[in-house]
């Protein structure tokens, strides 16, 4: 069964699968989610759309960013890189859109790019479905100075349906 809204731009909020977040959190120990709603926040400290995480200082935090996947994603990628230059550790979950300007201008300055093998299953509203795009985890370390990012594959363990 296909859920029309899940595979279109009707929604730009793709809630991070909890199990996927937990694996990253075990490694990075996040304390800020600047792109959250009260229902999908992954950290106890979070900013909602009304708080405007793009306008806020991230204060040297360990930040998990799963930005809205609309036209403003480039602003979030730029902000993430800028905050890393101010001392934040920033880990982003974004579509692997290697043909975009923001990818070349900012993602290629990351310390790590982990391409996700397979497609993530996101929660969009009350529905869950497979993303229609490939994803990547982008890591900006504090004051990162990678001349060439470390590129790897992040394998998703699949559960077989009975």
C-alpha positions in Angstrom: 0.0 0.0 0.0 1.5 3.4 -1.0 0.8 6.4 1.1 0.7 9.3 -1.3 1.8 12.0 1.2 4.8 10.0 2.3 6.5 9.9 -1.2 5.8 13.5 -2.2 6.7 17.0 -1.0 3.4 17.3 0.9 5.5 17.0 4.0 9.1 18.0 4.5 9.3 16.5 8.1 10.7 13.0 8.1 11.0 11.9 11.7 14.2 9.9 12.3 13.6 6.2 13.0 14.3 5.7 16.8 16.5 2.6 16.3 18.7 4.5 13.8 19.0 7.5 16.1 19.9 5.3 19.0 22.9 3.8 17.2 24.2 7.3 16.4 23.5 8.6 19.9 25.5 5.7 21.4 28.5 6.9 19.4 28.0 10.7 19.6 26.0 11.4 22.8 23.8 14.1 21.5 22.3 16.9 23.7 20.6 19.1 21.2 18.0 18.5 18.4 17.5 21.9 16.6 14.9 20.6 14.1 12.3 19.0 16.2 8.6 19.1 17.1 7.4 18.3 20.6 6.4 14.9 19.3 9.6 13.8 17.5 12.4 15.5 19.5 15.3 13.1 20.0 17.1 15.1 22.8 15.8 16.7 26.0 17.0 20.1 24.6 15.4 20.8 21.3 14.2 23.7 19.1 10.9 23.7 17.3 10.0 25.7 14.2 8.7 28.5 16.4 12.1 28.5 18.3 13.9 28.9 14.9 17.0 26.7 15.3 18.6 28.5 12.4 18.6 31.8 14.3 19.8 30.3 17.6 23.3 29.7 18.9 23.9 26.0 19.4 26.4 26.8 22.2 29.1 24.1 21.6 26.6 21.3 21.8 26.6 17.8 20.5 23.9 18.2 17.9 21.8 15.8 15.9 20.2 17.5 12.8 17.5 15.8 10.7 16.4 19.0 8.9 13.2 19.6 7.1 13.8 18.2 3.6 12.3 21.1 1.6 14.0 24.0 0.0 15.5 25.3 3.3 17.7 22.2 3.7 20.7 24.2 2.3 20.3 26.7 5.2 20.5 23.8 7.7 23.6 22.3 6.1 25.3 25.7 6.1 24.3 26.4 9.7 25.6 22.9 10.7 29.0 23.6 9.2 29.1 27.1 10.7 28.3 25.8 14.2 31.0 23.2 13.9 33.4 26.0 13.2 32.3 27.5 16.6 33.0 24.3 18.5 29.9 22.1 18.0 29.9 18.5 17.0 27.1 18.3 14.4 25.8 15.0 12.9 23.2 15.4 10.1 20.9 12.9 8.5 20.1 14.2 5.1 19.2 13.0 1.6 22.3 12.0 -0.4 21.8 14.7 -3.0 25.3 14.9 -4.4 24.2 17.1 -7.3 23.3 20.0 -5.1 25.2 23.2 -4.5 25.0 22.8 -0.7 26.5 19.3 -1.0 29.5 20.7 -2.8 29.8 23.9 -0.8 29.4 22.4 2.7 29.0 18.6 2.9 32.3 18.2 1.1 33.9 20.1 4.1 32.6 17.4 6.5 34.9 15.2 8.5 32.9 12.1 7.6 30.2 11.2 5.1 28.5 7.9 5.7 26.3 6.8 2.8 23.4 4.6 4.0 23.1 1.3 2.2 19.5 0.8 1.5 16.6 3.1 2.2 15.5 4.3 5.7 12.0 3.9 6.8 10.8 7.2 8.1 7.8 8.3 10.1 5.8 11.0 8.4 2.9 12.0 10.6 1.1 8.8 11.5 2.5 6.8 8.6 5.8 4.9 8.1 7.3 4.2 4.8 10.5 3.8 2.8 12.2 7.0 1.8 12.1 7.7 -2.0 15.7 9.0 -1.8 19.1 7.7 -0.6 20.4 9.1 2.7 23.7 10.0 4.3 25.0 10.8 7.7 27.3 13.8 7.6 29.6 14.5 10.5 31.1 18.0 11.2 33.5 17.7 14.0 34.3 20.8 16.2 36.7 23.0 14.3 37.0 20.3 11.7 39.7 20.7 9.1 39.3 17.7 6.9 40.7 18.4 3.5 39.0 15.3 2.2 36.1 13.7 4.2 36.2 10.1 5.3 33.6 8.3 3.2 32.0 5.1 4.2 28.9 3.0 4.1 26.5 2.7 7.0 24.6 -0.6 6.8 21.0 -0.8 8.0 20.0 -4.0 9.6 16.8 -5.2 7.9 14.1 -7.0 9.7 12.4 -9.6 7.6 8.6 -9.5 7.5 7.0 -12.7 8.7 
